[in-house]
């Protein structure tokens, strides 16, 4: 493996540099991480797959740009959970370090791409809600399906390009620069740039939601004053207000789950992390999976359209399960009725 400059606290490690970043020292810690990743990861894949199915199996839902952005969020969360769980458990639990620098950076790039796309999808969703509430009469003209798909394509390409920079050469081995204390081969300057990118995304999301809530509050006041004159329009405004509140809940969960990780990343750039803090970082990383797992639950509970679609799918699934069981009973009932009829006819004769 290529030799490169590693953190001072990792110099005590001999042999493979990757072993210096395997911070889980006890079997109990590894089992705990394995259980958390397995539970959160499985639920995350199942829930986000269900959201994607509900969106793209319903022609009425998948035509709306709002749900295209939500579908992008679900896809990003599902991919992030798969790549993160596989690479994280393989590295920290099974201590697999026999892969090359390029393979590790490819895995890290996949995780960064997915989580960045998740955050960017939230930004597009917030902007979509802002347009829907602030310019309801022009919304269908401003936010078309073609523009939505173009925005999503630009989103994923940008996130993949930023996440792929270490693999393309911006790493501490190629540049002979200072490596991060949290990630092998990752340059501290790249980590600083990635953190700035995330903070900018979070700031834009917060600003967009602030405008959404401000406009939503104006709509609530308007609905109370003009309830009788604009019933249908008020119904749409209520839907927009409810969806805005749902997205604020998603943002609150996002900030709570990501804050510990971002704080420790920032601290690692300006200070030196102890072994205990690096273990804390490993456990806090599983909160990102929790965020990806909670998002679909919020959609199912708050979105009437997705909830109605879910009810239709469940009712159809119940009918499919009951159909085989009811057939023998129906056939038995039919045979019984035929036998009774024959017996009655015979008795009459």
C-alpha positions as CSV (number, residue, x, y, z in Angstrom):
1,X,0.0,0.0,0.0
2,X,1.2,3.5,-0.7
3,X,2.9,5.2,2.3
4,X,1.7,8.6,3.3
5,X,1.8,11.0,6.1
6,X,-0.6,10.0,8.9
7,X,-1.7,11.7,12.1
8,X,0.8,11.9,14.9
9,X,-1.4,9.8,17.2
10,X,-1.3,7.0,14.6
11,X,2.5,6.8,14.4
12,X,2.5,4.2,17.1
13,X,0.7,1.8,14.7
14,X,3.0,-0.5,12.7
15,X,2.4,-2.1,9.4
16,X,-0.9,-1.2,7.6
17,X,-1.8,2.5,8.0
18,X,-5.5,1.6,7.9
19,X,-5.4,-0.2,11.2
20,X,-4.7,3.1,12.9
21,X,-8.3,4.2,12.1
22,X,-9.9,1.1,13.5
23,X,-10.9,2.7,16.8
24,X,-13.3,0.0,18.2
25,X,-11.1,-1.9,20.6
26,X,-13.5,-4.2,22.4
27,X,-15.9,-6.9,21.2
28,X,-18.8,-5.2,22.9
29,X,-18.2,-2.0,20.9
30,X,-18.1,-3.9,17.6
31,X,-21.2,-5.9,18.4
32,X,-23.1,-2.6,19.3
33,X,-22.0,-1.0,16.1
34,X,-23.0,-4.1,14.1
35,X,-26.4,-4.2,15.7
36,X,-27.1,-0.5,15.2
37,X,-25.9,-0.6,11.6
38,X,-27.9,-3.8,10.8
39,X,-31.1,-2.5,12.4
40,X,-31.0,1.1,11.0
41,X,-29.6,0.0,7.6
42,X,-32.3,-2.7,7.1
43,X,-35.2,-0.4,8.1
44,X,-33.7,2.4,6.0
45,X,-33.5,0.2,2.8
46,X,-37.0,-1.2,3.4
47,X,-38.7,2.2,4.1
48,X,-37.0,4.1,1.3
49,X,-37.7,1.4,-1.2
50,X,-41.3,1.5,-0.1
51,X,-41.4,5.3,-0.6
52,X,-39.9,4.9,-4.1
53,X,-42.4,2.3,-5.0
54,X,-45.3,4.4,-3.8
55,X,-44.1,7.4,-5.8
56,X,-43.3,5.8,-9.1
57,X,-46.2,3.2,-9.1
58,X,-48.7,6.0,-8.9
59,X,-49.1,8.1,-12.1
60,X,-50.7,11.0,-10.3
61,X,-47.9,11.2,-7.7
62,X,-44.9,10.7,-9.9
63,X,-45.9,13.6,-12.2
64,X,-45.6,16.1,-9.5
65,X,-42.1,17.8,-9.1
66,X,-42.5,17.8,-5.3
67,X,-42.5,14.0,-5.2
68,X,-39.7,13.7,-7.7
69,X,-37.5,15.6,-5.2
70,X,-38.8,13.4,-2.4
71,X,-38.0,10.4,-4.5
72,X,-34.5,11.6,-5.0
73,X,-34.2,12.0,-1.3
74,X,-35.4,8.4,-0.7
75,X,-33.0,7.1,-3.4
76,X,-30.1,9.0,-1.8
77,X,-30.9,7.7,1.7
78,X,-31.3,4.1,0.4
79,X,-27.9,4.2,-1.4
80,X,-26.2,5.9,1.5
81,X,-27.5,3.2,3.9
82,X,-26.3,0.3,1.7
83,X,-22.9,1.7,1.0
84,X,-22.3,3.1,4.5
85,X,-23.4,-0.1,6.3
86,X,-21.3,-2.4,4.1
87,X,-18.1,-0.3,4.2
88,X,-18.5,0.8,7.9
89,X,-19.2,-2.7,9.3
90,X,-16.5,-4.3,7.1
91,X,-13.9,-1.8,8.3
92,X,-14.8,-1.2,12.0
93,X,-16.4,-4.5,12.9
94,X,-14.6,-7.1,10.8
95,X,-11.4,-5.0,10.6
96,X,-11.0,-5.6,6.9
97,X,-8.1,-3.5,5.6
98,X,-6.9,-5.6,2.7
99,X,-8.2,-3.3,0.0
100,X,-6.2,-0.5,-1.8
101,X,-6.3,3.2,-1.2
102,X,-8.4,3.6,-4.4
103,X,-11.0,1.1,-3.3
104,X,-11.4,2.9,0.1
105,X,-11.7,6.3,-1.5
106,X,-14.2,4.9,-3.9
107,X,-16.3,3.6,-1.0
108,X,-16.0,6.9,0.8
109,X,-16.9,8.8,-2.4
110,X,-20.1,6.7,-2.7
111,X,-21.1,7.5,0.9
112,X,-20.3,11.2,0.5
113,X,-22.2,11.4,-2.8
114,X,-25.3,9.8,-1.3
115,X,-25.4,11.8,1.8
116,X,-24.7,15.1,-0.1
117,X,-27.4,14.2,-2.6
118,X,-29.8,13.6,0.3
119,X,-29.0,17.1,1.7
120,X,-29.3,18.7,-1.7
121,X,-32.6,17.0,-2.4
122,X,-33.9,18.6,0.8
123,X,-32.8,22.0,-0.6
124,X,-34.6,21.4,-3.9
125,X,-37.7,20.3,-2.0
126,X,-37.6,23.4,0.2
127,X,-37.2,25.7,-2.9
128,X,-40.1,23.8,-4.6
129,X,-42.3,24.4,-1.5
130,X,-41.3,28.1,-1.4
131,X,-42.3,28.6,-5.1
132,X,-45.6,26.7,-4.5
133,X,-46.5,28.9,-1.6
134,X,-45.1,32.3,-2.7
135,X,-46.2,32.1,-6.4
136,X,-49.1,29.6,-6.5
137,X,-50.5,31.1,-9.8
138,X,-47.1,30.7,-11.6
139,X,-46.0,27.5,-9.9
140,X,-46.9,25.1,-12.8
141,X,-45.1,27.3,-15.2
142,X,-42.0,27.8,-13.1
143,X,-41.7,24.2,-11.8
144,X,-42.2,21.8,-14.7
145,X,-41.2,18.1,-14.7
146,X,-38.5,18.9,-17.3
147,X,-36.9,21.5,-15.0
148,X,-37.3,19.2,-12.0
149,X,-35.4,16.4,-13.8
150,X,-32.7,18.8,-15.0
151,X,-32.2,20.1,-11.4
152,X,-32.0,16.5,-10.1
153,X,-29.4,15.6,-12.8
154,X,-27.3,18.7,-12.0
155,X,-27.6,17.8,-8.3
156,X,-26.3,14.3,-8.6
157,X,-23.5,15.2,-11.0
158,X,-22.3,18.0,-8.7
159,X,-22.4,15.8,-5.6
160,X,-20.6,12.9,-7.4
161,X,-17.9,15.4,-8.7
162,X,-17.2,16.8,-5.2
163,X,-17.2,13.4,-3.5
164,X,-14.8,12.0,-6.2
165,X,-12.1,14.6,-5.8
166,X,-10.0,12.5,-3.3
167,X,-10.1,9.6,-5.7
168,X,-9.0,11.9,-8.5
169,X,-5.9,13.1,-6.6
170,X,-7.0,15.4,-3.8
171,X,-5.7,13.2,-1.0
172,X,-2.9,13.4,1.5
173,X,-0.9,10.6,-0.2
174,X,-0.7,12.2,-3.6
175,X,-0.2,15.7,-2.2
176,X,2.0,14.6,0.7
177,X,0.0,16.8,3.0
178,X,-1.6,16.4,6.4
179,X,-4.1,13.6,6.7
180,X,-7.4,13.7,8.5
181,X,-7.5,12.0,11.9
182,X,-11.0,10.5,11.1
183,X,-10.6,9.2,7.5
184,X,-7.7,7.4,6.0
185,X,-6.0,9.2,3.0
186,X,-8.3,12.2,3.3
187,X,-6.6,15.6,3.1
188,X,-7.5,18.0,5.9
189,X,-8.0,20.8,3.3
190,X,-10.5,18.7,1.4
191,X,-12.4,17.9,4.6
192,X,-12.5,21.6,5.4
193,X,-13.9,22.3,1.9
194,X,-16.5,19.5,2.2
195,X,-17.6,20.9,5.6
196,X,-18.0,24.3,4.0
197,X,-20.1,22.8,1.2
198,X,-22.4,21.1,3.8
199,X,-22.7,24.2,5.9
200,X,-23.7,26.2,2.8
201,X,-26.3,23.6,1.9
202,X,-27.7,23.7,5.4
203,X,-27.7,27.5,5.5
204,X,-29.6,27.6,2.2
205,X,-32.1,25.1,3.5
206,X,-32.7,27.0,6.7
207,X,-33.2,30.3,4.7
208,X,-35.7,28.6,2.3
209,X,-37.7,27.1,5.2
210,X,-37.7,30.4,7.0
211,X,-39.4,32.0,3.9
212,X,-41.7,29.0,3.5
213,X,-42.9,29.3,7.1
214,X,-43.3,33.0,6.8
215,X,-45.4,32.6,3.7
216,X,-47.3,29.7,5.3
217,X,-48.2,31.9,8.2
218,X,-49.5,34.6,5.9
219,X,-51.7,32.0,4.1
220,X,-53.1,30.8,7.4
221,X,-54.2,34.3,8.2
222,X,-55.6,34.7,4.7
223,X,-57.6,31.5,5.0
224,X,-59.2,32.5,8.2
225,X,-60.3,35.8,6.7
226,X,-61.5,34.5,3.3
227,X,-62.8,31.0,4.2
228,X,-66.1,31.4,2.4
229,X,-64.8,33.1,-0.8
230,X,-62.0,30.7,-1.8
231,X,-62.7,27.2,-0.6
232,X,-60.8,25.3,-3.2
233,X,-57.8,27.6,-3.2
234,X,-57.7,27.4,0.6
235,X,-57.7,23.6,0.4
236,X,-54.5,23.8,-1.7
237,X,-53.0,26.3,0.6
238,X,-53.6,24.0,3.6
239,X,-51.9,21.2,1.7
240,X,-48.9,23.4,1.1
241,X,-48.8,24.5,4.7
242,X,-48.9,20.9,5.9
243,X,-46.2,19.8,3.5
244,X,-44.0,22.8,4.7
245,X,-44.4,21.6,8.3
246,X,-43.5,18.1,7.3
247,X,-40.3,19.3,5.6
248,X,-39.4,21.4,8.7
249,X,-39.7,18.2,10.8
250,X,-37.3,16.5,8.3
251,X,-34.9,19.4,8.6
252,X,-35.0,19.3,12.4
253,X,-34.2,15.6,12.4
254,X,-31.5,16.2,9.9
255,X,-29.8,18.8,12.0
256,X,-30.1,16.7,15.2
257,X,-28.6,13.6,13.6
258,X,-25.8,15.4,11.7
259,X,-24.7,18.0,14.3
260,X,-22.5,15.6,16.4
261,X,-20.7,14.3,13.3
262,X,-20.1,17.8,11.8
263,X,-18.9,19.2,15.1
264,X,-16.4,16.4,15.6
265,X,-15.2,16.8,12.0
266,X,-14.7,20.5,12.5
267,X,-12.9,19.9,15.8
268,X,-10.5,17.4,14.1
269,X,-9.4,20.1,11.7
270,X,-8.4,22.6,14.3
271,X,-7.5,20.3,17.2
272,X,-6.3,16.8,18.0
273,X,-8.9,14.1,18.7
274,X,-8.4,11.7,21.5
275,X,-9.0,8.0,21.0
276,X,-12.2,8.3,23.0
277,X,-13.5,11.1,20.8
278,X,-12.7,9.0,17.7
279,X,-14.8,6.2,19.2
280,X,-17.6,8.7,19.9
281,X,-17.4,9.8,16.2
282,X,-17.8,6.2,15.1
283,X,-21.0,5.8,17.1
284,X,-22.3,9.2,16.1
285,X,-21.9,8.2,12.5
286,X,-24.7,5.8,12.9
287,X,-27.1,8.7,13.6
288,X,-26.8,9.5,9.9
289,X,-28.5,6.2,9.3
290,X,-31.2,7.1,11.8
291,X,-31.9,10.3,9.9
292,X,-32.3,8.3,6.7
293,X,-34.6,5.9,8.5
294,X,-36.8,8.5,10.0
295,X,-37.4,10.5,6.8
296,X,-39.8,8.0,5.1
297,X,-41.8,7.6,8.4
298,X,-42.4,11.3,8.4
299,X,-43.6,11.2,4.7
300,X,-46.0,8.3,5.5
301,X,-47.4,10.0,8.5
302,X,-47.7,13.5,7.0
303,X,-48.3,13.2,3.3
304,X,-51.9,12.3,2.6
305,X,-51.2,11.2,-1.0
306,X,-48.4,8.8,0.0
307,X,-50.5,7.5,2.9
308,X,-53.4,6.9,0.6
309,X,-51.2,5.2,-1.9
310,X,-49.8,3.0,1.0
311,X,-53.3,2.1,2.1
312,X,-54.2,1.0,-1.5
313,X,-51.1,-1.1,-1.7
314,X,-51.8,-2.8,1.7
315,X,-55.4,-3.4,0.8
316,X,-54.4,-5.0,-2.5
317,X,-51.8,-7.1,-0.7
318,X,-54.5,-8.3,1.8
319,X,-56.8,-9.2,-1.0
320,X,-54.0,-11.2,-2.6
321,X,-53.4,-13.1,0.7
322,X,-57.1,-13.7,1.3
323,X,-57.8,-14.9,-2.2
324,X,-56.0,-18.3,-1.9
325,X,-57.5,-18.9,1.5
326,X,-61.0,-18.1,0.5
327,X,-61.1,-20.2,-2.6
328,X,-61.1,-23.6,-0.8
329,X,-63.8,-22.4,1.6
330,X,-65.9,-21.1,-1.3
331,X,-65.4,-24.4,-3.1
332,X,-66.3,-26.4,0.0
333,X,-69.3,-24.2,0.6
334,X,-70.5,-24.7,-3.0
335,X,-70.0,-28.5,-2.7
336,X,-71.9,-28.6,0.6
337,X,-74.8,-26.7,-0.8
338,X,-74.9,-29.0,-3.9
339,X,-74.9,-32.1,-1.6
340,X,-77.7,-30.6,0.6
341,X,-79.8,-29.9,-2.5
342,X,-79.3,-33.4,-3.8
343,X,-80.2,-34.9,-0.4
344,X,-83.3,-32.8,-0.2
345,X,-84.4,-33.8,-3.7
346,X,-83.8,-37.5,-2.9
347,X,-85.7,-37.2,0.3
348,X,-88.6,-35.6,-1.5
349,X,-88.7,-38.4,-4.0
